[in-house]
Amino acid sequence: MAESKRIMISLPNSLLQEVDHLVEMEKRNRSEFIREAMKLYIRERRKIQIRENMKKGYREMGAMNLALSEVGLDLDMNALKRYEEKLAECE
């Protein structure tokens, strides 16, 4: 394990009792349990942040894609109009 630093934390008695119960069941010590819980919390926070960033990106890309499709639709409509005008000239 990398260099460690000892810290003090305060927990409500009910939470400490739950931790101690889990520690006993898993045959670990409090430090191992708290370390793993903190790693899990950090990992989950990163996942949430990544999902939020992806949602934001998809929203932004969706708006850009909509704008581009509307421009393309306008261009297609103009091309269609010119084509119909040329057909009308041939009649």
Order of alpha helices (4+ residues) and beta strands (2+ residues): alpha-alpha
